[in-house]
Amino acid sequence: MTSKEEPKYQTPPTCDLLSLLLKNRRPTGAVNEVWPNLYIGDAAAARDKTLLAKLEITHVVNAADGPQHIDTGPGFYADASILYHGVEAPDCKDFDLSPFFSETADFIHGSLPFVRARKVLVHCARGISRSAALTLAFLMIKERLTLVEAVEVVCRHRNILPNVGFLKQLRELDSSLFT
């Protein structure tokens, strides 16, 4: 009796990830639920407190925090009872976003409920690169999805395209977690 081993997972090359990210694109709105109670959105959605209240958002991750980016901060949301986590990150292929993967994943994980009472918005300027990279990292670290699985899950609900530097960092995270 021979046992057939499953092939070992390998992190795909960047070109394959880009193909996956660009496959089956369709129009997406300013904010989309990409995982239960987890949303990705743009700056306009993050500043629209009426929309956030309608979506019942209780936590916000700003992946473009700071005065040179989208300067909302915890004070901006104080009257809305929204907890805030800021990551001051430019959307630049040379910026190392990876030091923020674990702390942001911890914030999101701690914010997501065991019951449907809390919802998290992760945003940046356009809701495509920085916020997507941090969301993918969360799904990999806390939900134990491979990078490919995380991309597939998010792309079912929103068009995303992390810059090539962030993709490289996500590939490194994927390799460290799954190979």
C-alpha positions in Angstrom: 0.0 0.0 0.0 1.5 3.3 -1.1 0.5 6.6 0.4 0.2 9.5 -1.9 1.6 12.6 -0.4 0.0 16.0 -1.1 2.4 18.4 -2.7 3.9 20.8 -0.2 2.5 24.3 -0.5 4.9 26.8 -2.1 4.6 30.6 -2.0 3.8 31.6 -5.6 6.1 34.0 -7.5 5.0 37.7 -7.7 4.0 37.4 -11.3 1.4 34.6 -10.4 0.1 36.7 -7.5 -0.3 39.7 -9.9 -2.3 37.5 -12.3 -4.5 36.3 -9.5 -5.1 39.9 -8.3 -6.0 41.1 -11.8 -8.3 38.2 -12.6 -12.1 38.6 -12.7 -12.0 42.3 -11.7 -15.3 44.1 -11.4 -16.5 47.4 -10.0 -16.2 47.7 -6.3 -17.5 50.5 -4.0 -15.9 52.8 -1.5 -16.2 50.1 1.1 -16.7 46.3 0.9 -17.0 43.5 3.5 -14.2 41.1 2.6 -14.4 38.7 5.6 -17.2 38.5 8.2 -17.3 41.8 10.0 -14.1 43.0 8.3 -14.3 45.7 5.7 -11.8 47.4 3.3 -12.5 51.0 2.2 -11.1 54.2 1.0 -10.5 57.6 2.7 -13.9 58.9 1.8 -15.6 56.0 3.5 -13.4 56.4 6.6 -14.4 60.0 6.9 -18.1 59.4 6.4 -19.3 58.9 10.0 -22.9 58.4 8.8 -21.8 55.5 6.5 -19.7 54.0 9.4 -22.7 54.2 11.7 -24.9 52.6 9.0 -22.3 49.8 8.6 -22.0 49.6 12.4 -18.3 50.0 12.3 -16.8 49.9 15.8 -13.0 49.8 15.0 -11.0 51.6 12.3 -7.5 50.8 11.1 -6.0 53.7 9.1 -3.1 52.3 7.0 -2.4 55.9 5.8 -2.2 57.6 9.2 -0.5 60.9 9.9 -0.6 64.5 8.9 1.0 63.8 5.4 -1.6 61.2 4.7 -5.2 60.7 6.0 -5.1 62.5 9.3 -8.2 61.2 11.1 -6.8 59.7 14.3 -8.6 58.6 17.5 -10.0 62.2 18.1 -11.8 62.2 14.8 -13.8 59.1 15.9 -14.3 60.0 19.5 -17.9 61.2 19.1 -18.7 58.0 17.2 -17.3 55.6 19.8 -15.0 54.0 17.3 -11.7 52.6 18.5 -8.7 53.5 16.3 -5.4 52.0 15.2 -3.1 54.0 12.9 -0.3 52.9 10.7 1.8 55.7 9.2 2.7 54.1 5.9 3.3 55.6 2.4 2.1 53.5 -0.5 5.7 53.1 -1.7 7.3 49.8 -2.9 10.4 50.6 -0.8 8.5 51.1 2.5 8.7 48.2 4.9 5.1 47.5 6.0 5.9 44.1 7.5 6.7 45.4 11.0 3.1 46.5 11.2 1.7 43.1 10.1 1.5 41.5 13.6 0.4 44.5 15.6 -2.4 45.3 13.1 -3.4 41.6 12.9 -3.6 41.6 16.7 -5.8 44.8 16.7 -8.1 43.4 14.1 -8.3 40.0 15.8 -9.0 41.6 19.2 -11.7 43.8 17.6 -13.6 41.0 15.7 -16.3 39.6 17.9 -17.3 36.1 18.8 -20.8 37.6 18.3 -21.7 40.0 15.6 -21.5 43.1 17.7 -18.2 44.6 16.4 -17.0 45.5 12.9 -13.7 46.6 11.6 -12.9 49.0 8.7 -9.3 48.9 7.3 -8.7 51.8 5.0 -6.0 53.8 3.2 -6.4 56.4 0.5 -8.0 54.2 -2.2 -8.5 50.9 -0.3 -6.4 49.0 -2.7 -2.7 48.7 -1.6 -1.9 49.5 2.1 -5.2 48.5 3.6 -5.3 45.4 1.4 -1.8 44.3 2.4 -2.6 44.6 6.1 -5.9 42.8 5.7 -4.1 40.0 3.8 -1.5 39.8 6.6 -4.3 39.5 9.2 -6.0 36.7 7.3 -2.7 34.8 7.0 -1.5 35.4 10.6 -4.8 35.0 12.5 -7.1 33.0 10.2 -4.2 30.7 8.9 -5.0 31.3 5.3 -2.2 31.0 2.7 -1.4 34.2 0.7 -3.2 32.7 -2.3 -6.3 31.8 -0.2 -6.3 35.3 1.4 -6.1 37.0 -2.0 -8.9 34.8 -3.4 -11.2 35.5 -0.4 -10.6 39.3 -0.6 -10.8 39.5 -4.4 -14.3 37.9 -4.3 -15.5 41.1 -2.7 -13.1 43.9 -3.6 -10.5 44.8 -6.3 -7.2 45.1 -4.5 -3.6 45.5 -5.8 -0.9 45.9 -3.1 2.2 47.5 -4.6 5.0 45.1 -5.6 7.0 45.9 -2.4 4.1 44.9 -0.2 3.5 41.8 -2.3 7.2 40.8 -1.7 6.7 41.3 2.1 3.5 39.3 2.0 5.3 36.5 0.1 8.0 36.5 2.8 5.3 36.2 5.5 3.6 33.4 3.5 6.9 31.5 3.3 7.6 31.9 7.0 4.1 30.7 7.9 3.4 28.0 5.4 6.6 26.5 3.9 
